[in-house]
Amino acid sequence: MSYSNYYTSSGLFHGSMFSVMGTQFDILMMGKDPVKLTAVWESIQQEISRLDKMLNRFDQKSEVFYLNQKGSLYPVSVSEELWSILQDCRCFYE
């Protein structure tokens, strides 16, 4: 479920997605073109939804859920994209 609104007086666009990776995602964008901001919001929603399907540790269909369940029991294969994300996480952690 998602919500968005454009506030003409301030040129502020607010978009919100509920229950994404176990939390809420909000974005604020400034601009004078609500059509363009809405198009950007739609692209963002698509990408967040795509990432949610891969990274959501609460979704039994996600790759991260599977990795968390099986990775401590035996080696599991992950997609190149998830491997890259995990490598980045390790660098940020260190």
PAMARKOL-91374 format. One record per residue (C-alpha): residue number from 0; residue in one letter; x, y, z. Coordinates in nm, 2 decimals. Layout:
BEGIN
- seq | type | xx | yy | zz
- NUM | a | X | Y | Z
...
//
This chain:
BEGIN
- seq | type | xx | yy | zz
- 0 | m | 0.00 | 0.00 | 0.00
- 1 | s | 0.13 | 0.35 | -0.08
- 2 | y | 0.03 | 0.71 | -0.06
- 3 | s | 0.14 | 1.03 | -0.23
- 4 | n | 0.05 | 1.39 | -0.23
- 5 | y | 0.17 | 1.71 | -0.39
- 6 | y | 0.15 | 2.03 | -0.20
- 7 | t | 0.12 | 2.31 | -0.45
- 8 | s | 0.18 | 2.60 | -0.21
- 9 | s | 0.52 | 2.47 | -0.12
- 10 | g | 0.61 | 2.26 | -0.42
- 11 | l | 0.66 | 1.96 | -0.19
- 12 | f | 0.58 | 1.61 | -0.29
- 13 | h | 0.54 | 1.34 | -0.02
- 14 | g | 0.54 | 0.97 | -0.11
- 15 | s | 0.50 | 0.69 | 0.14
- 16 | m | 0.51 | 0.31 | 0.12
- 17 | f | 0.38 | 0.10 | 0.41
- 18 | s | 0.53 | -0.23 | 0.51
- 19 | v | 0.85 | -0.24 | 0.30
- 20 | m | 1.11 | -0.47 | 0.45
- 21 | g | 0.93 | -0.45 | 0.78
- 22 | t | 0.92 | -0.07 | 0.80
- 23 | q | 0.77 | 0.24 | 0.63
- 24 | f | 0.95 | 0.42 | 0.34
- 25 | d | 0.89 | 0.80 | 0.30
- 26 | i | 1.03 | 1.04 | 0.05
- 27 | l | 1.01 | 1.42 | 0.02
- 28 | m | 1.08 | 1.58 | -0.31
- 29 | m | 1.08 | 1.95 | -0.41
- 30 | g | 0.97 | 2.07 | -0.75
- 31 | k | 0.72 | 2.27 | -0.95
- 32 | d | 0.61 | 1.99 | -1.18
- 33 | p | 0.38 | 1.75 | -1.00
- 34 | v | 0.35 | 1.53 | -1.31
- 35 | k | 0.73 | 1.48 | -1.32
- 36 | l | 0.75 | 1.42 | -0.95
- 37 | t | 0.47 | 1.16 | -0.97
- 38 | a | 0.66 | 0.98 | -1.25
- 39 | v | 0.98 | 0.98 | -1.04
- 40 | w | 0.78 | 0.85 | -0.74
- 41 | e | 0.64 | 0.57 | -0.95
- 42 | s | 0.99 | 0.47 | -1.06
- 43 | i | 1.10 | 0.48 | -0.70
- 44 | q | 0.81 | 0.26 | -0.59
- 45 | q | 0.89 | 0.00 | -0.86
- 46 | e | 1.26 | -0.02 | -0.75
- 47 | i | 1.17 | -0.03 | -0.38
- 48 | s | 0.92 | -0.31 | -0.45
- 49 | r | 1.18 | -0.50 | -0.65
- 50 | l | 1.44 | -0.47 | -0.37
- 51 | d | 1.18 | -0.57 | -0.11
- 52 | k | 1.12 | -0.89 | -0.30
- 53 | m | 1.49 | -0.97 | -0.27
- 54 | l | 1.59 | -0.82 | 0.06
- 55 | n | 1.29 | -0.85 | 0.29
- 56 | r | 1.40 | -1.08 | 0.58
- 57 | f | 1.03 | -1.12 | 0.68
- 58 | d | 0.90 | -1.24 | 0.34
- 59 | q | 0.94 | -1.62 | 0.31
- 60 | k | 0.97 | -1.58 | -0.07
- 61 | s | 1.27 | -1.34 | -0.05
- 62 | e | 1.63 | -1.44 | -0.12
- 63 | v | 1.75 | -1.29 | 0.21
- 64 | f | 1.49 | -1.49 | 0.41
- 65 | y | 1.61 | -1.81 | 0.24
- 66 | l | 1.97 | -1.72 | 0.30
- 67 | n | 1.90 | -1.65 | 0.67
- 68 | q | 1.71 | -1.98 | 0.71
- 69 | k | 1.96 | -2.21 | 0.52
- 70 | g | 2.29 | -2.02 | 0.51
- 71 | s | 2.39 | -2.13 | 0.86
- 72 | l | 2.31 | -2.50 | 0.78
- 73 | y | 2.49 | -2.53 | 0.45
- 74 | p | 2.64 | -2.32 | 0.17
- 75 | v | 2.37 | -2.15 | -0.05
- 76 | s | 2.40 | -1.97 | -0.38
- 77 | v | 2.28 | -1.61 | -0.41
- 78 | s | 2.22 | -1.38 | -0.70
- 79 | e | 2.51 | -1.16 | -0.83
- 80 | e | 2.31 | -0.86 | -0.71
- 81 | l | 2.26 | -0.98 | -0.36
- 82 | w | 2.63 | -1.09 | -0.34
- 83 | s | 2.73 | -0.74 | -0.44
- 84 | i | 2.50 | -0.58 | -0.18
- 85 | l | 2.64 | -0.81 | 0.09
- 86 | q | 3.00 | -0.72 | -0.01
- 87 | d | 2.91 | -0.35 | 0.02
- 88 | c | 2.75 | -0.42 | 0.36
- 89 | r | 3.07 | -0.59 | 0.48
- 90 | c | 3.28 | -0.29 | 0.36
- 91 | f | 3.05 | -0.04 | 0.54
- 92 | y | 3.06 | -0.26 | 0.85
- 93 | e | 3.44 | -0.27 | 0.86
//
